[in-house]
Amino acid sequence: MTIERTSRLLAILDDDKSVQSALKDLMEAGGMCALCFSSAEQFLHSRARHEVGCLIADMQMPGMTGIELQAHLKTDRCPIPIIFITGRGDIPLAVSAMKQGASDFYTKPVDGTSLLGSVERALQQDRVNRREAAEYGSLVTRYESLTPRERQVLPMLASGLLNKQVAYELGITEYTVQLHRGHIMRKMDADSFAALVRMADRLILNHRRQIEAAVVQGNALLAGGNAGGSDGTRTRGLLRDRQAF
């Protein structure tokens, strides 16, 4: 089967073939396309991880467990909504999964109508995630088109400093600041200064989230966790020019 990017494609991860078949039939009856995998490792080694909009995963699979899969995807910044199912009804695991961002949690046997509703919500969330990721990627690309001096000027303007104040801080003329401001507005594709400030705020927020995620991951490693590192070099470099940004 050729995997096509679709907003209604999901993956089913369960080592029980009968469960795979039953869930796939349910999803297809609900108008969705489903791909089946017998292990988390099999899924991670496939192209599907970049294509599906939702995962239905057994919590207790041989090899990598559902919780470990969730952590792995989170480390790789692959925010696929996950719906966990288990035959054990392990409440502590359910609580842990939900705290880590799972979309939903069911015990077997699963109520088909409820599960379909959860999948629809997860697919909708994935569409939102993909759109926001695309918008942020475009924002990053525009930011990277700025010159080093423009990257200095942007956070100062966004913080509320006047042109003459920025000029004083940088030791340049107010007219030069005005030129930089115009270039920044054009390169960032901002139709107003308010829009430019919102863009700067979004860059700041995402940068802080990455720092917080790195701290959490570092603590997990210090505690003997098994999570791998992630490449955040590109975005960390975005605001390196001025730490106050």
Rosetta silent file (secondary structure, phi, psi, omega in degrees, C-alpha in Angstrom):
SEQUENCE: MTIERTSRLLAILDDDKSVQSALKDLMEAGGMCALCFSSAEQFLHSRARHEVGCLIADMQMPGMTGIELQAHLKTDRCPIPIIFITGRGDIPLAVSAMKQGASDFYTKPVDGTSLLGSVERALQQDRVNRREAAEYGSLVTRYESLTPRERQVLPMLASGLLNKQVAYELGITEYTVQLHRGHIMRKMDADSFAALVRMADRLILNHRRQIEAAVVQGNALLAGGNAGGSDGTRTRGLLRDRQAF
SCORE:     score description
SCORE:     0.000 S_00000001
   1 L     0.000  129.694  177.772    0.000    0.000    0.000 S_00000001
   2 L   -82.550  127.922 -178.063    1.330    3.425   -0.966 S_00000001
   3 L   -83.272  120.707  177.469    1.148    5.840    1.936 S_00000001
   4 L  -111.183  144.237  178.772   -0.427    9.139    0.950 S_00000001
   5 L   -68.557  116.549 -179.246   -0.515   12.202    3.127 S_00000001
   6 L  -145.530  147.736 -178.360   -4.095   12.436    4.304 S_00000001
   7 L   -75.809   -4.958 -177.956   -5.838   14.008    7.244 S_00000001
   8 L  -121.302   26.636  176.948   -7.754   10.749    7.857 S_00000001
   9 E  -101.394  130.381  179.241   -4.858    8.287    7.915 S_00000001
  10 E  -135.375  166.943  179.910   -4.032    6.626   11.238 S_00000001
  11 E  -119.480  141.636  177.194   -1.851    3.823   12.552 S_00000001
  12 E  -114.044  122.675 -179.266   -2.843    0.892   14.748 S_00000001
  13 E  -116.514  110.620  178.909   -0.092   -0.615   16.914 S_00000001
  14 L  -160.767  136.012 -178.851   -0.907   -3.936   18.567 S_00000001
  15 L   -79.832   -7.221  177.858    0.887   -7.281   18.637 S_00000001
  16 L   -93.742  111.668 -176.860   -2.474   -9.095   18.541 S_00000001
  17 H   -60.813  -35.167 -179.330   -3.471   -9.558   14.882 S_00000001
  18 H   -66.805  -36.643  177.084   -7.133  -10.058   15.764 S_00000001
  19 H   -67.842  -42.816  176.635   -7.182   -6.711   17.579 S_00000001
  20 H   -54.028  -50.054 -176.465   -5.472   -5.078   14.612 S_00000001
  21 H   -62.868  -43.788 -178.761   -8.092   -6.468   12.248 S_00000001
  22 H   -65.100  -43.466  179.902  -11.037   -5.470   14.437 S_00000001
  23 H   -67.821  -39.193  179.168   -9.766   -1.936   14.934 S_00000001
  24 H   -63.542  -43.039  177.726   -8.946   -1.523   11.258 S_00000001
  25 H   -60.478  -40.869 -179.929  -12.456   -2.655   10.274 S_00000001
  26 H   -64.014  -45.248 -178.277  -13.927   -0.178   12.765 S_00000001
  27 H   -65.789  -43.010 -179.314  -11.849    2.717   11.473 S_00000001
  28 H   -67.380  -32.854  175.361  -12.567    1.972    7.819 S_00000001
  29 H   -65.981  -26.336  178.415  -16.284    1.716    8.607 S_00000001
  30 L   -88.700    7.742  176.282  -15.921    5.224   10.049 S_00000001
  31 L    86.183   18.564 -179.808  -14.463    6.517    6.787 S_00000001
  32 L  -113.204  162.727  175.929  -10.791    6.463    7.798 S_00000001
  33 E  -105.111  137.754 -176.907   -7.700    4.703    6.443 S_00000001
  34 E  -131.040  139.204  173.698   -5.649    2.581    8.847 S_00000001
  35 E  -112.812  138.841 -176.077   -2.178    1.033    8.730 S_00000001
  36 E  -110.212  140.968  178.210   -1.348   -1.805   11.123 S_00000001
  37 E  -137.009  145.223 -176.954    1.927   -2.496   12.934 S_00000001
  38 L   -92.524   -7.789  179.760    2.831   -5.265   15.373 S_00000001
  39 L  -156.313  160.776  177.282    5.347   -3.250   17.373 S_00000001
  40 H   -65.280  -37.966 -179.808    6.449    0.288   18.122 S_00000001
  41 H   -61.352  -42.096  179.223    9.804   -0.444   16.504 S_00000001
  42 H   -61.537  -42.133  179.200    8.126   -1.495   13.257 S_00000001
  43 H   -64.602  -45.928 -176.870    6.146    1.740   13.217 S_00000001
  44 H   -64.398  -27.551 -179.769    9.180    3.927   13.958 S_00000001
  45 L   -88.414    5.533 -179.155   11.129    2.354   11.096 S_00000001
  46 L  -106.736  166.315  175.259    8.343    3.100    8.602 S_00000001
  47 H   -71.846  -16.760 -173.687    7.386    6.202    6.666 S_00000001
  48 H   -59.330  -30.881 -177.728    4.039    6.156    8.452 S_00000001
  49 H   -59.975  -23.549  179.276    5.385    8.082   11.433 S_00000001
  50 H   -97.588   -2.208 -173.252    5.604   11.132    9.154 S_00000001
  51 L  -116.111  -34.939 -172.350    2.236   10.569    7.483 S_00000001
  52 L   -75.929  154.539  179.446   -0.387    9.479    9.992 S_00000001
  53 L  -102.354   -1.852 -177.405   -2.578   11.883   11.909 S_00000001
  54 L  -166.331  148.303  173.828   -3.255    9.627   14.903 S_00000001
  55 E  -118.106  137.010  165.867   -1.978    6.492   16.649 S_00000001
  56 E  -112.141  112.079 -171.567   -4.020    3.831   18.392 S_00000001
  57 E  -127.503  136.159  173.236   -1.424    1.962   20.426 S_00000001
  58 E   -68.469  136.196 -178.546   -1.499   -0.906   22.863 S_00000001
  59 L   -69.007  -36.120 -173.837    0.077    0.178   26.133 S_00000001
  60 L  -115.808   76.364  176.666    1.823   -3.136   26.790 S_00000001
  61 L   -96.794  153.437  173.851    3.516   -4.292   23.579 S_00000001
  62 L   -61.584  147.643 -177.970    6.558   -6.574   23.441 S_00000001
  63 L    78.627 -130.198  179.305    9.759   -4.585   23.103 S_00000001
  64 L   -68.408  125.174 -179.914    9.160   -0.843   23.282 S_00000001
  65 L   -78.750  170.958  178.133    6.062   -0.122   25.358 S_00000001
  66 H   -60.919  -42.361  178.790    3.431    2.462   24.530 S_00000001
  67 H   -62.464  -41.301  179.100    4.777    4.864   27.144 S_00000001
  68 H   -67.014  -37.331  175.813    8.298    4.493   25.741 S_00000001
  69 H   -62.465  -44.170  179.318    6.986    5.103   22.224 S_00000001
  70 H   -58.975  -44.694  179.193    5.243    8.247   23.427 S_00000001
  71 H   -64.310  -39.599 -179.804    8.491    9.510   25.005 S_00000001
  72 H   -62.854  -46.666 -179.939   10.453    8.666   21.859 S_00000001
  73 H   -65.157  -36.851  179.178    8.074   10.619   19.613 S_00000001
  74 H   -65.649  -41.399  177.651    8.091   13.533   22.019 S_00000001
  75 H   -62.956  -38.113  179.628   11.894   13.621   21.991 S_00000001
  76 L   -81.767    4.755 -178.538   11.848   13.569   18.190 S_00000001
  77 L    53.128   50.587  177.930    9.303   16.413   18.176 S_00000001
  78 L  -119.001   83.490 -169.132    6.799   14.285   16.346 S_00000001
  79 L   -80.350   60.273  177.540    3.543   15.359   18.021 S_00000001
  80 L   -78.444  126.942  175.653    1.219   12.642   16.738 S_00000001
  81 L   -60.594  133.122 -177.410   -1.896   12.376   18.928 S_00000001
  82 E  -118.224  131.657  172.410   -1.897    8.963   20.647 S_00000001
  83 E  -110.719  118.076 -177.260   -4.880    6.992   21.903 S_00000001
  84 E   -94.083  143.628  171.765   -3.772    4.194   24.219 S_00000001
  85 E  -129.433  149.815  179.001   -5.582    0.910   24.783 S_00000001
  86 E  -151.566  153.025  177.143   -4.739   -1.796   27.284 S_00000001
  87 L   -95.174   -0.724 -173.442   -6.159   -5.051   28.519 S_00000001
  88 L  -104.494  -16.822 -179.581   -4.882   -4.461   32.008 S_00000001
  89 L    60.832   39.635 -177.568   -6.642   -1.256   33.015 S_00000001
  90 L   -76.291  100.266 -176.152   -3.455    0.048   34.596 S_00000001
  91 H   -62.750  -43.989  177.753   -4.591    3.355   36.085 S_00000001
  92 H   -57.627  -39.802  177.629   -1.079    4.640   36.989 S_00000001
  93 H   -64.981  -40.824  179.670    0.003    4.063   33.389 S_00000001
  94 H   -61.461  -45.267  179.453   -3.107    5.844   32.128 S_00000001
  95 H   -61.452  -44.741  179.126   -2.430    8.836   34.377 S_00000001
  96 H   -61.211  -44.367 -179.055    1.197    8.961   33.239 S_00000001
  97 H   -63.537  -43.314 -178.777    0.216    8.756   29.565 S_00000001
  98 H   -67.307  -37.609  177.983   -2.380   11.514   29.883 S_00000001
  99 H   -63.705  -31.086 -179.718    0.057   13.772   31.745 S_00000001
 100 L   -87.072    5.341  172.628    2.504   13.312   28.878 S_00000001
 101 L   104.955   12.106  177.671   -0.107   14.428   26.363 S_00000001
 102 L   -60.898  145.412 -179.597   -1.997   11.310   25.276 S_00000001
 103 L   -72.853  -38.512 -178.194   -5.280   12.108   23.533 S_00000001
 104 E  -164.650  172.571 -176.856   -7.253    9.384   25.275 S_00000001
 105 E  -148.128  128.913 -179.438   -7.033    6.027   27.067 S_00000001
 106 E  -130.627  149.713  171.820   -9.258    2.951   26.784 S_00000001
 107 E  -103.744  147.604  178.189   -9.351   -0.494   28.349 S_00000001
 108 L   -78.327  143.173   -2.872  -10.242   -3.569   26.295 S_00000001
 109 L   -74.849  144.375 -174.293  -12.872   -4.339   25.160 S_00000001
 110 L   -90.935  139.362  174.435  -13.164   -0.880   23.634 S_00000001
 111 L   -76.020  118.440 -173.795  -16.476    0.810   22.919 S_00000001
 112 H   -60.740  -42.983 -178.108  -16.375    1.428   19.168 S_00000001
 113 H   -63.937  -43.651  178.926  -18.497    4.581   19.126 S_00000001
 114 H   -64.626  -41.277 -179.236  -16.445    6.248   21.846 S_00000001
 115 H   -64.414  -43.054  177.829  -13.190    5.284   20.155 S_00000001
 116 H   -59.517  -40.298  177.365  -14.315    6.695   16.803 S_00000001
 117 H   -62.310  -41.996  178.842  -15.160    9.970   18.526 S_00000001
 118 H   -65.144  -39.950  179.317  -11.725   10.094   20.123 S_00000001
 119 H   -64.589  -42.007  178.365  -10.038    9.386   16.788 S_00000001
 120 H   -59.752  -42.746  179.676  -11.984   12.185   15.091 S_00000001
 121 H   -66.956  -38.458  179.520  -10.854   14.620   17.795 S_00000001
 122 H   -65.971  -41.464  178.695   -7.265   13.405   17.537 S_00000001
 123 H   -64.908  -37.910  176.764   -7.231   13.832   13.753 S_00000001
 124 H   -64.510  -41.413  178.361   -8.614   17.342   14.125 S_00000001
 125 H   -64.105  -37.604  178.480   -5.887   18.146   16.652 S_00000001
 126 H   -64.341  -39.342  177.792   -3.267   16.787   14.256 S_00000001
 127 H   -61.745  -41.142  177.370   -4.544   19.070   11.499 S_00000001
 128 H   -64.039  -44.261 -179.739   -4.185   22.022   13.871 S_00000001
 129 H   -60.221  -43.673 -178.748   -0.683   20.868   14.892 S_00000001
 130 H   -65.509  -41.491  179.945    0.437   20.535   11.286 S_00000001
 131 H   -64.259  -43.756 -179.831   -0.924   23.945   10.339 S_00000001
 132 H   -66.273  -37.094  178.580    0.764   25.614   13.309 S_00000001
 133 H   -65.161  -40.513  178.853    4.038   23.822   12.572 S_00000001
 134 H   -65.251  -42.076  179.692    3.939   24.999    8.947 S_00000001
 135 H   -64.619  -41.392 -179.798    3.191   28.574   10.035 S_00000001
 136 H   -68.633  -38.231  177.402    6.013   28.518   12.574 S_00000001
 137 H   -60.678  -40.142  176.901    8.421   27.057   10.024 S_00000001
 138 H   -65.703  -38.950  178.508    7.599   29.917    7.670 S_00000001
 139 H   -63.550  -43.134  179.109    8.110   32.397   10.513 S_00000001
 140 H   -62.083  -43.961  179.959   11.516   30.902   11.313 S_00000001
 141 H   -60.459  -42.240  178.997   12.558   31.084    7.658 S_00000001
 142 H   -66.374  -40.711  178.744   11.606   34.755    7.498 S_00000001
 143 H   -61.645  -40.501 -178.331   13.450   35.473   10.743 S_00000001
 144 H   -68.494  -14.446  177.578   16.574   33.790    9.405 S_00000001
 145 L   -80.004  -11.174  179.313   16.509   36.139    6.405 S_00000001
 146 L   -72.491  149.145  174.927   17.235   39.083    8.725 S_00000001
 147 L   -75.530  163.470  177.191   20.767   40.445    8.962 S_00000001
 148 H   -53.964  -40.461 -179.867   22.605   40.239   12.313 S_00000001
 149 H   -67.833  -39.461  178.310   21.888   43.929   12.936 S_00000001
 150 H   -64.119  -33.036  177.357   18.208   43.514   12.111 S_00000001
 151 H   -70.171  -25.018  174.224   18.068   40.635   14.606 S_00000001
 152 H   -75.067  -41.014 -175.693   19.421   43.031   17.213 S_00000001
 153 H   -70.665  -40.326 -174.912   16.899   45.716   16.359 S_00000001
 154 H   -53.142  -55.612 -177.731   13.811   43.462   16.239 S_00000001
 155 H   -64.208  -28.317  179.755   13.633   42.432   19.931 S_00000001
 156 H   -70.937  -42.209  176.275   14.372   45.987   21.036 S_00000001
 157 H   -66.070  -42.486 -177.983   11.520   47.367   18.954 S_00000001
 158 H   -65.532  -25.815  179.348    9.219   44.531   20.016 S_00000001
 159 L   -78.651   -7.301  176.305    9.965   45.287   23.677 S_00000001
 160 L   107.028    1.702  178.838    8.528   48.790   23.213 S_00000001
 161 L   -69.145  143.502  175.199   11.654   50.918   22.788 S_00000001
 162 L   -75.279  162.454  179.617   11.321   53.973   20.572 S_00000001
 163 H   -55.185  -43.304 -177.441   13.473   54.365   17.470 S_00000001
 164 H   -68.384  -30.131  177.389   15.641   56.971   19.198 S_00000001
 165 H   -71.145  -41.115  176.502   16.095   54.693   22.217 S_00000001
 166 H   -62.314  -42.817  179.583   17.177   51.803   19.995 S_00000001
 167 H   -59.171  -43.317  179.800   19.547   54.170   18.182 S_00000001
 168 H   -64.000  -44.994 -178.217   21.106   55.226   21.489 S_00000001
 169 H   -61.952  -37.355 -175.290   21.498   51.625   22.704 S_00000001
 170 H   -96.273   -7.164  179.554   23.194   50.518   19.472 S_00000001
 171 L    71.635   35.320  179.021   25.177   53.697   18.825 S_00000001
 172 L  -127.240  173.374 -178.341   23.570   54.363   15.452 S_00000001
 173 L   -80.931  156.556  177.969   21.363   57.132   14.056 S_00000001
 174 H   -62.379  -35.304  178.511   17.597   57.181   14.439 S_00000001
 175 H   -62.597  -38.376  178.440   17.298   57.279   10.649 S_00000001
 176 H   -65.097  -38.851  177.038   19.280   54.020   10.421 S_00000001
 177 H   -62.584  -41.556  178.727   16.913   52.419   12.922 S_00000001
 178 H   -61.018  -40.013  177.476   13.978   53.533   10.779 S_00000001
 179 H   -63.919  -45.362  178.750   15.588   51.883    7.747 S_00000001
 180 H   -60.696  -42.197 -179.718   16.166   48.667    9.697 S_00000001
 181 H   -59.844  -44.073  178.823   12.569   48.743   10.913 S_00000001
 182 H   -63.004  -42.902  178.929   11.286   49.019    7.358 S_00000001
 183 H   -64.342  -40.857  179.674   13.496   46.154    6.180 S_00000001
 184 H   -63.556  -45.262  179.610   12.382   43.984    9.112 S_00000001
 185 H   -58.918  -42.570 -178.262    8.703   44.657    8.420 S_00000001
 186 H   -69.031  -47.894 -177.687    9.165   43.703    4.766 S_00000001
 187 H   -66.537  -35.181  179.994   11.261   40.580    5.372 S_00000001
 188 L   -83.260   -4.223  179.091    8.975   39.335    8.161 S_00000001
 189 L    57.643   43.907  179.824    5.944   40.013    5.946 S_00000001
 190 L   -96.268  124.184 -178.502    4.287   41.990    8.745 S_00000001
 191 L   -85.234   -4.636  175.799    1.372   44.156    7.621 S_00000001
 192 L  -157.904  162.445  178.533    1.506   46.175   10.849 S_00000001
 193 H   -66.721  -33.901  177.894    3.833   46.773   13.762 S_00000001
 194 H   -61.111  -40.097  178.666    1.380   44.947   16.040 S_00000001
 195 H   -64.978  -38.277  178.426    1.674   41.896   13.785 S_00000001
 196 H   -63.291  -40.563  178.877    5.471   42.121   14.003 S_00000001
 197 H   -63.502  -40.568  178.568    5.297   42.167   17.809 S_00000001
 198 H   -63.278  -38.654  177.776    3.090   39.058   17.771 S_00000001
 199 H   -63.376  -44.773  179.133    5.639   37.294   15.560 S_00000001
 200 H   -62.222  -40.944  178.675    8.445   38.214   17.942 S_00000001
 201 H   -62.002  -37.703 -179.242    6.377   36.994   20.900 S_00000001
 202 H   -68.469  -38.537  176.599    5.800   33.661   19.164 S_00000001
 203 H   -62.358  -41.750  178.935    9.520   33.206   18.557 S_00000001
 204 H   -62.450  -47.891 -176.280   10.171   33.939   22.222 S_00000001
 205 H   -60.691  -46.172 -179.694    7.473   31.501   23.420 S_00000001
 206 H   -66.462  -35.735  177.368    8.711   28.622   21.284 S_00000001
 207 H   -63.505  -42.808  179.781   12.289   29.280   22.333 S_00000001
 208 H   -65.971  -39.063  178.442   11.320   29.125   26.010 S_00000001
 209 H   -62.146  -38.294  179.599    9.360   25.916   25.460 S_00000001
 210 H   -67.439  -38.156  177.009   12.407   24.312   23.888 S_00000001
 211 H   -63.147  -44.816  179.345   14.569   25.343   26.831 S_00000001
 212 H   -62.357  -41.476  179.272   12.014   23.883   29.253 S_00000001
 213 H   -64.528  -38.001  179.033   11.839   20.654   27.230 S_00000001
 214 H   -65.573  -37.399  178.560   15.636   20.429   27.239 S_00000001
 215 H   -65.252  -44.618  178.428   15.686   20.841   31.024 S_00000001
 216 H   -60.718  -44.772 -179.899   13.091   18.081   31.450 S_00000001
 217 H   -64.411  -39.806  178.626   15.038   15.790   29.141 S_00000001
 218 H   -63.494  -40.134  177.757   18.284   16.553   30.971 S_00000001
 219 H   -63.498  -37.883  179.072   16.682   15.719   34.303 S_00000001
 220 H   -64.946  -40.216  179.326   15.431   12.422   32.862 S_00000001
 221 H   -66.526  -40.648  178.883   18.929   11.557   31.677 S_00000001
 222 H   -64.512  -31.073 -179.797   20.405   12.431   35.070 S_00000001
 223 L   -83.476    5.719  178.548   17.816   10.192   36.679 S_00000001
 224 L    93.707   15.685  179.318   18.953    7.323   34.490 S_00000001
 225 L   -66.072  166.224 -174.917   16.414    7.885   31.714 S_00000001
 226 L  -113.772   12.792 -176.299   16.935    6.349   28.326 S_00000001
 227 L   -73.745  143.925  179.221   15.721    9.216   26.145 S_00000001
 228 L   -87.405  166.767  178.603   17.933   10.321   23.272 S_00000001
 229 L   -77.091  165.370  177.340   18.981   13.858   22.436 S_00000001
 230 L  -129.925  155.652 -177.292   17.260   16.041   19.901 S_00000001
 231 L   -92.731   96.875  177.354   18.576   18.553   17.460 S_00000001
 232 L  -106.097   18.636 -173.610   17.320   21.947   18.528 S_00000001
 233 H   -58.805  -42.227 -173.987   20.335   23.786   17.084 S_00000001
 234 H   -61.761  -49.719 -175.940   18.392   25.627   14.419 S_00000001
 235 H   -76.790  -33.779  177.245   15.821   27.236   16.671 S_00000001
 236 H   -59.105  -34.575 -178.694   18.205   27.794   19.582 S_00000001
 237 H   -72.934  -15.975 -176.194   20.286   29.849   17.166 S_00000001
 238 H   -58.775  -43.187 -171.853   17.315   32.019   16.261 S_00000001
 239 H  -110.951   17.025 -176.090   17.503   34.188   19.326 S_00000001
 240 L   -67.019  -25.666 -174.467   21.172   33.777   20.144 S_00000001
 241 L   -62.884  -28.575  179.716   21.935   37.316   18.967 S_00000001
 242 L  -148.438  107.222 -172.097   20.268   38.795   22.036 S_00000001
 243 L   -60.502  -29.019 -178.488   19.566   36.622   25.056 S_00000001
 244 L   -65.872  -16.678  178.330   16.887   39.020   26.332 S_00000001
 245 L   -69.333    0.000    0.000   14.760   38.054   23.310 S_00000001
